[in-house]
Amino acid sequence: MLVTARLVLVEAARRRLILAVIGLTLLAVVLTGWGFARIPSVGTVPLTPDQITLVAAQLTILVAFMFSFVLALSAVFVAAPAISGEAESGIALAVLARPISRLEYVAGKWIGLAILLLVYAAGSIACELVVIRLAIGYAPPSPPVAVLFLYAESLVLLTLGLALSTRLSGMVGGVVALVLFGMTWIAGIVGGVGEILGNDTLVRVGTIVKLILPTDGLWRGAVHALEPGSFFIAARLAGPAAAANPFYAPAPPAAAFDVWAVAWIVVVFAAATWSFRAREV
């Protein structure tokens, strides 16, 4: 299992995937840092400290959404062809001819890719927050919690992509996973609209979809961890309309939802293992 995980990391390094991602991320961090430094002078009159904090907080959440999307795309991109590609090329057959079970093979793939995502999530977001702090002096309330939720979101998509990879080609599995990710994000907005309109059906639909794929609920947890106290005051002034804002979360996810997200990963991983065991390679 650990050997397979190591091979995943070596393969990523061989393809220079890590270097490419690091280079693009550093470019994004530099550009966003320059943008944050320009916040005090964006208006025709100087902004007050409270206004600067509100603008910086909103932009920080938008930047976090960028990293959320990059993590989601990366998770799907590396997981969707992880098994199907090797099964089609015959590499999986050669590996499985050795004393390694299919469970160890799938688990090794998952662990290796999860390590890649963890290093990227923690490193990139930490660099971004440090640059924001240096550029404008703003720091969100709970950065580690935000990173944890964003990483959990990527793990959900990683597990889904790996499960799809046991049956579908890399391109098809990747498209399916990304479409489901987008549908879940839209469902979160639909549920918020339902709260505004008092429509229980829309609220129920949004809740069910978010349970089927818990990425949106985890994203809301990251948003809540990045919101300063002034955000909640502004949201109260906005009234019920704030419920439909995908960049606002009045409360963190319930503990039951966090447990469900962990259970979801375990169940889908088990399904991926079962599916690969039943597949001829």
N, C-alpha and C positions, 0 to 999 in steps of 0.2 A: 504493500500500500504506500509506504513512504518512498519506496523506489520510484513508483509511478508518479507520485507528487513531485519528486526531484526532477524527473524527466520532463514534466510539464514546465517547470521553471527554467530548465536548461533550454528547452525548445523555444520558449518565449524570448529568452536572451539571444539565442542564435538568430532568430528572425528580426532582431533589433526592434521588436515591438515595444519593449520597455523604454528604449531610448527615444523612439518616436513620440510616445505618449508623454514622456517627461518634457521633451522639447516643446510640444504644443501647450502643455500645461503651464510651463514657465512663461511662455508668451502671453497666455491668457491672464496669468497673475500680474505680470508687468502692466498690461493694458488696463486691467480693472483697478490696479493700484493708482495709476495715473488718473483714472476717472474719479476715484474717491478723493484724491487730493484736490480736484477741481470743484468739489461740492460747495464749499463756502462762497465761491464766486459765480455760481450758476445764475443767480437772480440779478435783477437790476439794483436791488438793495442788499446789503449784507444780511445773511441769515442769522437768527438767534441760535444759541447753543442747543436749545430744545428742537428747533427745526432741523438743525444739522444732524442731531441724533436720530430723528424720525426718518430723514432721507437716507442716512447711512444704514439704518436698520432695514428699511425696505429694500435697498440695493443689495445688502448682504444676503437677504432671503432670495432675491433674484439670482445672485451669484451661486447660492447654494442649490437653486433649481438647476442651474447650468451644470454643476457638478453631479447632481442627481441624474440628469439626463446622460451625462458622459459615463457615469458608473453603470447606468442601466444598459446603455449601448455597448459598453465594454464587456459587461457580464454576458450579454446575449452573443456578442461577436465571438468571444473566446469559447463559450460553452456549446453553442449550437453545432459546430462541426467537430467538437472534441472527440466524440465517439463515432459518429457516422463517417467522418473523414477517414479515420483509421480502419474502420470496418470495411469501407469500400476499397481502400488501397491495399488491404491485406496485412497491414501492420498489426492490427488487433489480434489476428490469428497467430502471428508469430509471437506476440507477447504472451497470449493466453496458453501457448504451447508449453511455456515454462510453468513451474509450480506456483501459480498465482490464480486465485479464484476470481470470478467475475465481480463479486462484491468488492474485493481488494482493488480491482482494476477501476471500477466506478468511483470508489471512495478515494483512491489516489488522485484521480482526475479532479474530483471535487475539492480535495484539500489543497492541491497545487494551485488551482484557479482561485480558491478562496484566499490563499496567501497573497497572490498577486493583487487582488482587489483590496485587501486590507492595507497593504503597503501603499497602494495608490491613494486610497480614500484618506487614510490618516496623514500621509505626507503632503498631498496636494491641498487638502482643506486647511491643514495647519499652516502651510506657507501662505495661503490666501488670507487667513485671519491675521497673521503676523504683519503682512503687507498693509492690510486695512488699518491695523492699529498704528503702524508707523505713518501712514498717509494722512489719517484724520483723527487718530486718537480714540476710535470707537472699538469696543469689544462687546460681542453678544453675551447674554447671561450664562449660557451653558454649552460651550463649544463641544466638550467631550460627548455629551448626550446627543447633540446634533450629528456628530460623526458616527456614533453608534447606530442611530436610526437610518442614516443614509447607507451605511455599510450593510445593515440588515435588509434594506430594500434591494441592494445589489445581490445579496445572497439569495433572496427569493427568486430573482430573475436568473441567477446562475443555476439554481437547482431546477427551475422550469426548463431552461435551455438545455441542460444536460439530460433531463428526462425526454425531451423532444428529440434529442440527438440519438437516442437509442432506436428510434423508429423512422425519423425523417432525415432528409438530407440537410446539410448545414444551412443552405439558403432558405429552404422552406421552414425549417424549425426557427430560424432567426426572425423571419417575417412574422410567423405566428406569435412568437413571444413578444415582439415589439407592438404588434396590433393589440394584443391583450393588455399590455402595459398602458397603451394610450387609451383604450376603452375604460380601464379602471380609473385612470386620472379624470376622464370625462364623467364617469359615474360619481366620483366625489363631488364634482360641481353640481351634477343633477340632484344629488341628495341635499346639497345646500340650498338649491333653488326650491326643493320641496319643503324645506324648513321655512323659507320665507313665505311661501304660498300656503302653508299649512296643509300640504298635500301628503298624506301618509303613504300613498302608493309610491310617489317619487322618492321619499325618504327610505322606504323599504327596499326599492330597487337599488338605490345607491349603497345601502348597507350590505345587501346580499352580494353585489358585485365586488365590494371591497373585501368581503370575507373569502370569496372564491380566489381572489388574487390580492393579498394584503399589502400591496405596494403603496397605495394611496394613503392608507392609515399610517404606515411608517413614515411617509413623507410629511404628514401632518405633525407627527411627533418631532421631526427635525425642525419644522417651522416653529413649533411652540418653544423649542429650546433656544431658538435664535431671536425670539421677540422680547424687546425690553418692556418694562411696565407701562411706558407711555403708549405702546401699541394698543393695549387693552382699553385705555381711556379713549383713544381715537375710535376704536371699534364700537364702543358703547354709543358714542356720538353718531356713528354711522347707522346704528339700529340693526334690525334683522338682516339687512342687505349684506352685512359682513359675513354671514354664514356661507354664502356662495363664493367667497373669495378663496381661491386655491392657495393663496399666499398668506393666509391667516388661520390660526388655530386657537380657539378660546381655551382649550384644555388639552393636555397630553392624552394619548390613547389610554384607554382603561387597561388595567393590569391583565384582565381576561383577554384582551386583544393581543397584548404582547405574548402571552402564553400561546394563543392561537397561531400567531406568526411562527413561533418556534416549532409548534406541532406541525404546521403546514409544511415547513422545510423538511422535517423528519419524514412525514408521510410521502411527500413527492419524491424525496430521495429513495425511499423504500420502493416506490413504484418504478423509479428509474432502474433500480437494481433488478427487480423482478422482470421488467420488460427486456433488459439486456440478457438476462439468463435465458429467456424464451426465444431469443433471436439467434439465428444461425449466422456464423461469421466465416 
